Amino acid sequence: MPVATPAQYRAMLDAAQKGGYAYPAINVTSITTINGALRAFAEAKSDGIIQVSTGGGQFASGTKVNDAAFGAIVLAEAAYRLAEKYDVLVALHTDHCHPNKVDGFLRPLLAASRERVAAGKGPLFQSHMFDGSELPLEENMKISKELLKECVELGIILEIEAGVVGGEEDGHDTSGHPADKLYTTPEDMLTVYEDLQPIGRFLFAATFGNVHGSYKPGAVQLKPTILRDGQKAVTDKHGAAAEMDLVFHGGSGSELEDIRETLGYGVVKMNIDTDTQYAFTRPIVTHICQNIEGVLKIDGEVGDKKQYDPRSYLKKAEIGLADRLKQACDDLLSTGKTIHGTV
């Protein structure tokens, strides 16, 4: 069963932290994108993380239903079955859940995991993200602590964010925030550690100038040393074992040297969404353009069923996504490092 158990997920994170690499965490919206992700991880011989956003869950539930939590459950259950055919470990995660969506998205998913745990199974998702970065840090930590306590009871890891990732993703626009909010301070990182560590294991999306969206290489000005300085503030006070598991959001357009630098500062997970969306869509557009007369019934013609059959272009989209995700495995140095079969 290649969907990681809670213990295997922790072993994955430990291996990445010790080995100086990180896992790509790809947002999925359909069975096709799940298959593309699984194909990529298997071909790269890399473990990885498959995640669902609130918008992705809404889409997966169908335009009539439009229920983010229900769609996320459907995708997770599909991932469990599909992953059985592969020989790498994948963990299931949910992406940004803002405070106003906790009751409608995160709590129903925790309830679904509670039912599974009561039946002797593992939680449905191995980790969830609560993004309280729009709140004052004290309020962010208050909610984070409450959610982390519930997650710990279920064997789930909670990812939190302090500081703001710029740009827009899934309809949440942070472009109006002051520039200084794009950088998490060492004091903030110390507060996060001291508030959450006594409760249980967590992932921390600290911000260092990263932004959501699509940018040309070099357009995003990152300051990875912010992660170094924040980790130092924590380990100087609490010892080397206190180094936190960090998450890199908004990596599109980042220079490879910046990505690699973050690995030395404790990044074990990097979200991949914008680039894989493009890698999925580009082959579809190419197919349509090259087969336009067959795809469209132009001037009363009948077209070509083989060319407008969705499978004809979605197969290409799956491979396009997989190829881009394999590049992410290479960039994050996770290629060839699966721990499947060892834990």
Short mmCIF file of the C-alpha atoms (twelve columns), coordinates in Angstrom:
data_MODEL
# 
_entry.id   MODEL 
# 
loop_
_atom_site.group_PDB 
_atom_site.id 
_atom_site.type_symbol 
_atom_site.label_atom_id 
_atom_site.label_alt_id 
_atom_site.label_comp_id 
_atom_site.label_asym_id 
_atom_site.label_seq_id 
_atom_site.Cartn_x 
_atom_site.Cartn_y 
_atom_site.Cartn_z 
_atom_site.pdbx_PDB_model_num 
ATOM 1   C CA . MET A 1   0.000   0.000  0.000   1 
ATOM 2   C CA . PRO A 2   2.172   2.921  -1.223  1 
ATOM 3   C CA . VAL A 3   0.054   5.645  0.430   1 
ATOM 4   C CA . ALA A 4   2.201   6.216  3.473   1 
ATOM 5   C CA . THR A 5   1.061   5.373  6.953   1 
ATOM 6   C CA . PRO A 6   1.556   8.114  9.558   1 
ATOM 7   C CA . ALA A 7   4.770   6.391  10.668  1 
ATOM 8   C CA . GLN A 8   6.024   6.094  7.087   1 
ATOM 9   C CA . TYR A 9   5.246   9.744  6.414   1 
ATOM 10  C CA . ARG A 10  7.309   10.777 9.405   1 
ATOM 11  C CA . ALA A 11  10.096  8.530  8.181   1 
ATOM 12  C CA . MET A 12  9.891   10.232 4.766   1 
ATOM 13  C CA . LEU A 13  10.283  13.664 6.351   1 
ATOM 14  C CA . ASP A 14  13.117  12.443 8.574   1 
ATOM 15  C CA . ALA A 15  14.935  10.973 5.574   1 
ATOM 16  C CA . ALA A 16  14.595  14.213 3.620   1 
ATOM 17  C CA . GLN A 17  15.795  16.317 6.537   1 
ATOM 18  C CA . LYS A 18  18.768  14.049 7.161   1 
ATOM 19  C CA . GLY A 19  19.562  13.592 3.467   1 
ATOM 20  C CA . GLY A 20  19.318  17.242 2.420   1 
ATOM 21  C CA . TYR A 21  16.511  16.839 -0.102  1 
ATOM 22  C CA . ALA A 22  12.817  17.706 -0.353  1 
ATOM 23  C CA . TYR A 23  9.653   16.208 -1.798  1 
ATOM 24  C CA . PRO A 24  7.663   17.821 -4.585  1 
ATOM 25  C CA . ALA A 25  4.088   18.320 -3.402  1 
ATOM 26  C CA . ILE A 26  1.838   18.503 -6.440  1 
ATOM 27  C CA . ASN A 27  -1.728  19.797 -6.447  1 
ATOM 28  C CA . VAL A 28  -4.162  17.450 -8.189  1 
ATOM 29  C CA . THR A 29  -7.708  17.992 -9.422  1 
ATOM 30  C CA . SER A 30  -8.643  14.744 -11.176 1 
ATOM 31  C CA . ILE A 31  -7.805  11.087 -11.680 1 
ATOM 32  C CA . THR A 32  -5.712  12.098 -14.690 1 
ATOM 33  C CA . THR A 33  -3.528  14.440 -12.642 1 
ATOM 34  C CA . ILE A 34  -3.194  11.837 -9.874  1 
ATOM 35  C CA . ASN A 35  -2.025  9.305  -12.463 1 
ATOM 36  C CA . GLY A 36  0.473   11.809 -13.840 1 
ATOM 37  C CA . ALA A 37  1.867   12.404 -10.355 1 
ATOM 38  C CA . LEU A 38  2.139   8.697  -9.549  1 
ATOM 39  C CA . ARG A 39  3.814   8.018  -12.897 1 
ATOM 40  C CA . ALA A 40  6.374   10.755 -12.245 1 
ATOM 41  C CA . PHE A 41  7.258   9.621  -8.742  1 
ATOM 42  C CA . ALA A 42  7.541   5.994  -9.838  1 
ATOM 43  C CA . GLU A 43  9.752   6.792  -12.841 1 
ATOM 44  C CA . ALA A 44  11.923  9.089  -10.715 1 
ATOM 45  C CA . LYS A 45  12.054  6.458  -7.942  1 
ATOM 46  C CA . SER A 46  11.132  9.280  -5.593  1 
ATOM 47  C CA . ASP A 47  8.582   9.366  -2.819  1 
ATOM 48  C CA . GLY A 48  6.318   12.373 -2.973  1 
ATOM 49  C CA . ILE A 49  3.297   14.289 -1.776  1 
ATOM 50  C CA . ILE A 50  -0.049  14.596 -3.537  1 
ATOM 51  C CA . GLN A 51  -2.186  17.459 -2.318  1 
ATOM 52  C CA . VAL A 52  -5.635  18.962 -2.823  1 
ATOM 53  C CA . SER A 53  -6.583  22.618 -2.495  1 
ATOM 54  C CA . THR A 54  -10.058 23.894 -1.654  1 
ATOM 55  C CA . GLY A 55  -10.517 24.873 -5.308  1 
ATOM 56  C CA . GLY A 56  -9.249  21.494 -6.445  1 
ATOM 57  C CA . GLY A 57  -11.741 19.783 -4.166  1 
ATOM 58  C CA . GLN A 58  -14.584 21.910 -5.485  1 
ATOM 59  C CA . PHE A 59  -13.643 21.056 -9.072  1 
ATOM 60  C CA . ALA A 60  -13.320 17.334 -8.354  1 
ATOM 61  C CA . SER A 61  -16.773 17.247 -6.744  1 
ATOM 62  C CA . GLY A 62  -18.369 18.424 -10.002 1 
ATOM 63  C CA . THR A 63  -19.686 21.834 -10.988 1 
ATOM 64  C CA . LYS A 64  -23.174 20.942 -9.733  1 
ATOM 65  C CA . VAL A 65  -22.064 19.783 -6.284  1 
ATOM 66  C CA . ASN A 66  -19.193 22.275 -5.775  1 
ATOM 67  C CA . ASP A 67  -18.202 20.856 -2.372  1 
ATOM 68  C CA . ALA A 68  -14.495 21.234 -1.578  1 
ATOM 69  C CA . ALA A 69  -14.349 18.703 1.266   1 
ATOM 70  C CA . PHE A 70  -16.380 16.094 -0.621  1 
ATOM 71  C CA . GLY A 71  -14.195 16.472 -3.718  1 
ATOM 72  C CA . ALA A 72  -11.030 16.176 -1.614  1 
ATOM 73  C CA . ILE A 73  -12.328 12.929 -0.118  1 
ATOM 74  C CA . VAL A 74  -13.098 11.560 -3.589  1 
ATOM 75  C CA . LEU A 75  -9.585  12.390 -4.815  1 
ATOM 76  C CA . ALA A 76  -7.977  10.898 -1.701  1 
ATOM 77  C CA . GLU A 77  -9.924  7.653  -2.027  1 
ATOM 78  C CA . ALA A 78  -8.984  7.436  -5.702  1 
ATOM 79  C CA . ALA A 79  -5.319  8.030  -4.849  1 
ATOM 80  C CA . TYR A 80  -5.345  5.152  -2.356  1 
ATOM 81  C CA . ARG A 81  -6.543  2.714  -5.019  1 
ATOM 82  C CA . LEU A 82  -4.363  4.017  -7.836  1 
ATOM 83  C CA . ALA A 83  -1.224  4.102  -5.691  1 
ATOM 84  C CA . GLU A 84  -1.501  0.356  -5.054  1 
ATOM 85  C CA . LYS A 85  0.065   -0.236 -8.473  1 
ATOM 86  C CA . TYR A 86  3.283   1.658  -7.699  1 
ATOM 87  C CA . ASP A 87  6.414   0.961  -5.685  1 
ATOM 88  C CA . VAL A 88  7.064   4.374  -4.138  1 
ATOM 89  C CA . LEU A 89  5.470   6.038  -1.125  1 
ATOM 90  C CA . VAL A 90  3.130   8.979  -1.500  1 
ATOM 91  C CA . ALA A 91  1.580   11.047 1.265   1 
ATOM 92  C CA . LEU A 92  -1.755  12.841 0.903   1 
ATOM 93  C CA . HIS A 93  -1.993  16.471 1.991   1 
ATOM 94  C CA . THR A 94  -4.406  19.383 1.704   1 
ATOM 95  C CA . ASP A 95  -3.119  22.788 0.642   1 
ATOM 96  C CA . HIS A 96  -3.929  26.311 1.907   1 
ATOM 97  C CA . CYS A 97  -7.017  26.350 4.108   1 
ATOM 98  C CA . HIS A 98  -7.696  29.916 5.205   1 
ATOM 99  C CA . PRO A 99  -9.503  30.711 8.476   1 
ATOM 100 C CA . ASN A 100 -12.882 31.269 6.826   1 
ATOM 101 C CA . LYS A 101 -12.756 27.784 5.273   1 
ATOM 102 C CA . VAL A 102 -11.749 25.736 8.312   1 
ATOM 103 C CA . ASP A 103 -15.288 24.713 9.241   1 
ATOM 104 C CA . GLY A 104 -16.340 23.899 5.673   1 
ATOM 105 C CA . PHE A 105 -13.164 22.159 4.504   1 
ATOM 106 C CA . LEU A 106 -10.698 21.137 7.177   1 
ATOM 107 C CA . ARG A 107 -13.084 19.976 9.883   1 
ATOM 108 C CA . PRO A 108 -15.084 17.658 7.592   1 
ATOM 109 C CA . LEU A 109 -11.809 16.078 6.464   1 
ATOM 110 C CA . LEU A 110 -10.706 15.592 10.056  1 
ATOM 111 C CA . ALA A 111 -14.082 14.012 10.749  1 
ATOM 112 C CA . ALA A 112 -13.557 11.627 7.824   1 
ATOM 113 C CA . SER A 113 -10.167 10.654 9.258   1 
ATOM 114 C CA . ARG A 114 -11.703 10.183 12.702  1 
ATOM 115 C CA . GLU A 115 -14.156 7.665  11.236  1 
ATOM 116 C CA . ARG A 116 -11.320 5.785  9.555   1 
ATOM 117 C CA . VAL A 117 -9.182  5.713  12.692  1 
ATOM 118 C CA . ALA A 118 -12.148 4.471  14.737  1 
ATOM 119 C CA . ALA A 119 -12.491 1.630  12.214  1 
ATOM 120 C CA . GLY A 120 -8.846  0.647  12.701  1 
ATOM 121 C CA . LYS A 121 -7.514  2.364  9.570   1 
ATOM 122 C CA . GLY A 122 -5.106  5.259  9.183   1 
ATOM 123 C CA . PRO A 123 -6.225  8.855  8.652   1 
ATOM 124 C CA . LEU A 124 -7.488  9.761  5.174   1 
ATOM 125 C CA . PHE A 125 -4.828  12.475 4.749   1 
ATOM 126 C CA . GLN A 126 -1.390  12.321 6.339   1 
ATOM 127 C CA . SER A 127 -1.153  16.095 6.697   1 
ATOM 128 C CA . HIS A 128 -3.260  19.229 6.314   1 
ATOM 129 C CA . MET A 129 -2.401  22.895 5.947   1 
ATOM 130 C CA . PHE A 130 -3.982  25.671 7.958   1 
ATOM 131 C CA . ASP A 131 -2.966  29.024 6.506   1 
ATOM 132 C CA . GLY A 132 -3.546  31.658 9.167   1 
ATOM 133 C CA . SER A 133 -0.933  34.013 7.753   1 
ATOM 134 C CA . GLU A 134 -3.549  36.728 7.138   1 
ATOM 135 C CA . LEU A 135 -4.128  36.907 10.901  1 
ATOM 136 C CA . PRO A 136 -1.979  38.496 13.610  1 
ATOM 137 C CA . LEU A 137 0.547   35.891 14.730  1 
ATOM 138 C CA . GLU A 138 -1.046  35.465 18.173  1 
ATOM 139 C CA . GLU A 139 -4.439  34.652 16.634  1 
ATOM 140 C CA . ASN A 140 -2.803  32.455 13.988  1 
ATOM 141 C CA . MET A 141 -1.089  30.426 16.716  1 
ATOM 142 C CA . LYS A 142 -4.266  30.147 18.792  1 
ATOM 143 C CA . ILE A 143 -6.137  28.452 15.950  1 
ATOM 144 C CA . SER A 144 -3.064  26.457 14.875  1 
ATOM 145 C CA . LYS A 145 -2.656  25.008 18.361  1 
ATOM 146 C CA . GLU A 146 -6.294  23.939 18.477  1 
ATOM 147 C CA . LEU A 147 -6.076  22.257 15.090  1 
ATOM 148 C CA . LEU A 148 -2.710  20.648 15.824  1 
ATOM 149 C CA . LYS A 149 -4.109  19.019 18.971  1 
ATOM 150 C CA . GLU A 150 -6.881  17.461 16.918  1 
ATOM 151 C CA . CYS A 151 -4.445  16.368 14.204  1 
ATOM 152 C CA . VAL A 152 -2.093  14.747 16.705  1 
ATOM 153 C CA . GLU A 153 -4.949  12.632 18.049  1 
ATOM 154 C CA . LEU A 154 -5.435  11.243 14.537  1 
ATOM 155 C CA . GLY A 155 -1.767  10.768 13.607  1 
ATOM 156 C CA . ILE A 156 -1.886  13.726 11.203  1 
ATOM 157 C CA . ILE A 157 0.779   16.421 10.773  1 
ATOM 158 C CA . LEU A 158 -0.384  20.039 10.508  1 
ATOM 159 C CA . GLU A 159 1.328   22.505 8.193   1 
ATOM 160 C CA . ILE A 160 1.033   26.161 9.154   1 
ATOM 161 C CA . GLU A 161 2.189   29.447 7.649   1 
ATOM 162 C CA . ALA A 162 3.447   32.644 9.276   1 
ATOM 163 C CA . GLY A 163 4.367   35.481 6.981   1 
ATOM 164 C CA . VAL A 164 2.595   35.874 3.643   1 
ATOM 165 C CA . VAL A 165 3.351   34.172 0.333   1 
ATOM 166 C CA . GLY A 166 2.682   36.860 -2.251  1 
ATOM 167 C CA . GLY A 167 0.620   36.681 -5.421  1 
ATOM 168 C CA . GLU A 168 -2.657  34.865 -6.055  1 
ATOM 169 C CA . GLU A 169 -3.590  31.196 -5.794  1 
ATOM 170 C CA . ASP A 170 -6.962  29.492 -5.867  1 
ATOM 171 C CA . GLY A 171 -8.768  32.823 -5.649  1 
ATOM 172 C CA . HIS A 172 -6.857  34.039 -2.589  1 
ATOM 173 C CA . ASP A 173 -4.974  37.238 -3.442  1 
ATOM 174 C CA . THR A 174 -2.266  38.526 -1.094  1 
ATOM 175 C CA . SER A 175 -0.813  41.118 -3.439  1 
ATOM 176 C CA . GLY A 176 -2.036  43.964 -1.221  1 
ATOM 177 C CA . HIS A 177 0.025   42.966 1.805   1 
ATOM 178 C CA . PRO A 178 3.001   45.137 2.821   1 
ATOM 179 C CA . ALA A 179 6.371   43.955 1.504   1 
ATOM 180 C CA . ASP A 180 7.693   43.195 4.985   1 
ATOM 181 C CA . LYS A 181 4.953   40.556 5.420   1 
ATOM 182 C CA . LEU A 182 6.650   38.520 2.682   1 
ATOM 183 C CA . TYR A 183 9.487   37.695 5.088   1 
ATOM 184 C CA . THR A 184 9.085   35.652 8.259   1 
ATOM 185 C CA . THR A 185 11.260  37.001 11.070  1 
ATOM 186 C CA . PRO A 186 13.486  34.897 13.352  1 
ATOM 187 C CA . GLU A 187 11.265  36.035 16.231  1 
ATOM 188 C CA . ASP A 188 8.207   34.690 14.427  1 
ATOM 189 C CA . MET A 189 9.934   31.367 13.779  1 
ATOM 190 C CA . LEU A 190 10.865  31.077 17.437  1 
ATOM 191 C CA . THR A 191 7.277   31.803 18.456  1 
ATOM 192 C CA . VAL A 192 5.933   29.170 16.071  1 
ATOM 193 C CA . TYR A 193 8.319   26.553 17.414  1 
ATOM 194 C CA . GLU A 194 7.644   27.286 21.063  1 
ATOM 195 C CA . ASP A 195 3.879   27.356 20.586  1 
ATOM 196 C CA . LEU A 196 3.545   24.200 18.494  1 
ATOM 197 C CA . GLN A 197 6.430   21.855 19.297  1 
ATOM 198 C CA . PRO A 198 5.084   20.875 22.746  1 
ATOM 199 C CA . ILE A 199 1.863   19.703 21.073  1 
ATOM 200 C CA . GLY A 200 3.249   17.599 18.244  1 
ATOM 201 C CA . ARG A 201 4.979   17.459 14.893  1 
ATOM 202 C CA . PHE A 202 4.214   20.185 12.383  1 
ATOM 203 C CA . LEU A 203 5.402   21.570 9.054   1 
ATOM 204 C CA . PHE A 204 6.160   25.269 8.772   1 
ATOM 205 C CA . ALA A 205 5.750   27.341 5.613   1 
ATOM 206 C CA . ALA A 206 7.989   30.260 6.487   1 
ATOM 207 C CA . THR A 207 8.141   32.999 3.875   1 
ATOM 208 C CA . PHE A 208 11.275  34.462 2.355   1 
ATOM 209 C CA . GLY A 209 10.025  36.515 -0.585  1 
ATOM 210 C CA . ASN A 210 8.319   33.646 -2.382  1 
ATOM 211 C CA . VAL A 211 5.183   34.336 -4.427  1 
ATOM 212 C CA . HIS A 212 2.430   32.275 -6.034  1 
ATOM 213 C CA . GLY A 213 1.937   32.458 -9.779  1 
ATOM 214 C CA . SER A 214 4.013   32.268 -12.959 1 
ATOM 215 C CA . TYR A 215 7.193   34.290 -13.410 1 
ATOM 216 C CA . LYS A 216 10.206  34.317 -15.668 1 
ATOM 217 C CA . PRO A 217 13.423  32.913 -14.181 1 
ATOM 218 C CA . GLY A 218 15.081  35.553 -12.034 1 
ATOM 219 C CA . ALA A 219 11.910  37.604 -11.547 1 
ATOM 220 C CA . VAL A 220 11.333  36.287 -8.027  1 
ATOM 221 C CA . GLN A 221 13.810  37.718 -5.528  1 
ATOM 222 C CA . LEU A 222 14.161  35.180 -2.753  1 
ATOM 223 C CA . LYS A 223 16.108  35.539 0.483   1 
ATOM 224 C CA . PRO A 224 16.737  31.925 1.567   1 
ATOM 225 C CA . THR A 225 19.025  33.150 4.352   1 
ATOM 226 C CA . ILE A 226 15.854  34.130 6.214   1 
ATOM 227 C CA . LEU A 227 15.229  30.416 6.707   1 
ATOM 228 C CA . ARG A 228 18.807  29.931 7.903   1 
ATOM 229 C CA . ASP A 229 18.545  32.785 10.393  1 
ATOM 230 C CA . GLY A 230 15.183  31.631 11.697  1 
ATOM 231 C CA . GLN A 231 16.363  28.070 12.191  1 
ATOM 232 C CA . LYS A 232 19.453  29.386 13.981  1 
ATOM 233 C CA . ALA A 233 17.310  31.392 16.389  1 
ATOM 234 C CA . VAL A 234 15.422  28.215 17.254  1 
ATOM 235 C CA . THR A 235 18.395  25.857 17.514  1 
ATOM 236 C CA . ASP A 236 20.525  28.339 19.467  1 
ATOM 237 C CA . LYS A 237 17.861  28.371 22.164  1 
ATOM 238 C CA . HIS A 238 16.539  24.814 21.988  1 
ATOM 239 C CA . GLY A 239 19.361  22.718 20.537  1 
ATOM 240 C CA . ALA A 240 20.143  21.144 17.155  1 
ATOM 241 C CA . ALA A 241 17.247  18.684 17.424  1 
ATOM 242 C CA . ALA A 242 14.825  21.609 17.266  1 
ATOM 243 C CA . GLU A 243 15.445  22.238 13.540  1 
ATOM 244 C CA . MET A 244 12.035  22.574 11.930  1 
ATOM 245 C CA . ASP A 245 10.618  20.868 8.845   1 
ATOM 246 C CA . LEU A 246 10.096  23.762 6.438   1 
ATOM 247 C CA . VAL A 247 7.919   24.101 3.331   1 
ATOM 248 C CA . PHE A 248 8.675   26.148 0.209   1 
ATOM 249 C CA . HIS A 249 5.576   27.717 -1.365  1 
ATOM 250 C CA . GLY A 250 5.445   29.797 -4.549  1 
ATOM 251 C CA . GLY A 251 8.532   28.378 -6.244  1 
ATOM 252 C CA . SER A 252 7.696   29.104 -9.910  1 
ATOM 253 C CA . GLY A 253 10.394  31.237 -11.495 1 
ATOM 254 C CA . SER A 254 12.896  30.483 -8.740  1 
ATOM 255 C CA . GLU A 255 16.529  29.957 -9.645  1 
ATOM 256 C CA . LEU A 256 17.802  26.417 -9.093  1 
ATOM 257 C CA . GLU A 257 20.589  27.683 -6.845  1 
ATOM 258 C CA . ASP A 258 17.998  29.314 -4.563  1 
ATOM 259 C CA . ILE A 259 15.910  26.143 -4.484  1 
ATOM 260 C CA . ARG A 260 18.947  24.049 -3.607  1 
ATOM 261 C CA . GLU A 261 20.063  26.542 -0.958  1 
ATOM 262 C CA . THR A 262 16.769  26.144 0.921   1 
ATOM 263 C CA . LEU A 263 17.391  22.399 1.217   1 
ATOM 264 C CA . GLY A 264 20.336  23.132 3.474   1 
ATOM 265 C CA . TYR A 265 18.107  25.189 5.767   1 
ATOM 266 C CA . GLY A 266 15.518  22.507 6.480   1 
ATOM 267 C CA . VAL A 267 13.076  22.598 3.544   1 
ATOM 268 C CA . VAL A 268 11.610  19.100 3.125   1 
ATOM 269 C CA . LYS A 269 8.560   19.921 0.974   1 
ATOM 270 C CA . MET A 270 8.132   22.218 -2.024  1 
ATOM 271 C CA . ASN A 271 4.743   22.914 -3.552  1 
ATOM 272 C CA . ILE A 272 4.493   22.422 -7.319  1 
ATOM 273 C CA . ASP A 273 1.325   23.723 -8.955  1 
ATOM 274 C CA . THR A 274 1.652   26.522 -11.521 1 
ATOM 275 C CA . ASP A 275 4.378   24.791 -13.537 1 
ATOM 276 C CA . THR A 276 2.604   21.442 -13.620 1 
ATOM 277 C CA . GLN A 277 -0.666  23.116 -14.610 1 
ATOM 278 C CA . TYR A 278 1.100   24.531 -17.658 1 
ATOM 279 C CA . ALA A 279 2.848   21.225 -18.386 1 
ATOM 280 C CA . PHE A 280 -0.554  19.524 -18.323 1 
ATOM 281 C CA . THR A 281 -2.321  22.096 -20.507 1 
ATOM 282 C CA . ARG A 282 0.349   22.699 -23.155 1 
ATOM 283 C CA . PRO A 283 0.056   19.241 -24.813 1 
ATOM 284 C CA . ILE A 284 -3.727  19.656 -24.946 1 
ATOM 285 C CA . VAL A 285 -3.405  22.975 -26.760 1 
ATOM 286 C CA . THR A 286 -0.850  21.495 -29.162 1 
ATOM 287 C CA . HIS A 287 -3.161  18.575 -29.886 1 
ATOM 288 C CA . ILE A 288 -6.112  20.876 -30.566 1 
ATOM 289 C CA . CYS A 289 -4.087  23.178 -32.813 1 
ATOM 290 C CA . GLN A 290 -2.565  20.326 -34.819 1 
ATOM 291 C CA . ASN A 291 -5.886  18.536 -35.228 1 
ATOM 292 C CA . ILE A 292 -8.295  21.435 -35.384 1 
ATOM 293 C CA . GLU A 293 -10.309 20.110 -38.339 1 
ATOM 294 C CA . GLY A 294 -10.718 16.741 -36.689 1 
ATOM 295 C CA . VAL A 295 -11.554 18.181 -33.278 1 
ATOM 296 C CA . LEU A 296 -14.110 20.697 -34.560 1 
ATOM 297 C CA . LYS A 297 -16.906 19.825 -36.948 1 
ATOM 298 C CA . ILE A 298 -16.018 22.655 -39.320 1 
ATOM 299 C CA . ASP A 299 -18.398 23.659 -42.131 1 
ATOM 300 C CA . GLY A 300 -20.777 20.843 -41.388 1 
ATOM 301 C CA . GLU A 301 -18.158 18.072 -41.540 1 
ATOM 302 C CA . VAL A 302 -18.189 15.195 -39.082 1 
ATOM 303 C CA . GLY A 303 -14.735 15.702 -37.551 1 
ATOM 304 C CA . ASP A 304 -12.545 12.832 -36.382 1 
ATOM 305 C CA . LYS A 305 -13.705 10.997 -33.277 1 
ATOM 306 C CA . LYS A 306 -10.197 9.759  -32.525 1 
ATOM 307 C CA . GLN A 307 -9.000  13.352 -32.300 1 
ATOM 308 C CA . TYR A 308 -11.801 14.800 -30.181 1 
ATOM 309 C CA . ASP A 309 -11.997 11.801 -27.841 1 
ATOM 310 C CA . PRO A 310 -10.795 13.356 -24.549 1 
ATOM 311 C CA . ARG A 311 -8.524  10.377 -23.949 1 
ATOM 312 C CA . SER A 312 -6.451  11.289 -27.006 1 
ATOM 313 C CA . TYR A 313 -5.232  14.544 -25.478 1 
ATOM 314 C CA . LEU A 314 -5.520  13.764 -21.763 1 
ATOM 315 C CA . LYS A 315 -2.980  10.957 -22.172 1 
ATOM 316 C CA . LYS A 316 -0.553  13.540 -23.543 1 
ATOM 317 C CA . ALA A 317 -1.419  15.915 -20.708 1 
ATOM 318 C CA . GLU A 318 -0.691  13.207 -18.131 1 
ATOM 319 C CA . ILE A 319 2.739   12.597 -19.623 1 
ATOM 320 C CA . GLY A 320 3.469   16.337 -19.841 1 
ATOM 321 C CA . LEU A 321 2.677   16.769 -16.169 1 
ATOM 322 C CA . ALA A 322 4.762   13.722 -15.262 1 
ATOM 323 C CA . ASP A 323 7.786   15.004 -17.146 1 
ATOM 324 C CA . ARG A 324 7.654   18.368 -15.360 1 
ATOM 325 C CA . LEU A 325 7.238   16.698 -11.986 1 
ATOM 326 C CA . LYS A 326 10.255  14.471 -12.642 1 
ATOM 327 C CA . GLN A 327 12.251  17.639 -13.236 1 
ATOM 328 C CA . ALA A 328 11.068  18.859 -9.825  1 
ATOM 329 C CA . CYS A 329 12.335  15.615 -8.263  1 
ATOM 330 C CA . ASP A 330 15.719  16.255 -9.855  1 
ATOM 331 C CA . ASP A 331 15.748  19.886 -8.693  1 
ATOM 332 C CA . LEU A 332 14.897  18.874 -5.126  1 
ATOM 333 C CA . LEU A 333 17.358  15.948 -5.134  1 
ATOM 334 C CA . SER A 334 14.693  13.370 -4.258  1 
ATOM 335 C CA . THR A 335 15.230  11.298 -7.417  1 
ATOM 336 C CA . GLY A 336 16.231  7.733  -6.623  1 
ATOM 337 C CA . LYS A 337 15.734  8.115  -2.881  1 
ATOM 338 C CA . THR A 338 12.484  6.299  -2.191  1 
ATOM 339 C CA . ILE A 339 12.322  4.648  1.211   1 
ATOM 340 C CA . HIS A 340 9.522   2.314  0.085   1 
ATOM 341 C CA . GLY A 341 10.210  -1.169 1.360   1 
ATOM 342 C CA . THR A 342 12.614  -0.003 4.064   1 
ATOM 343 C CA . VAL A 343 10.104  1.271  6.648   1 
# 
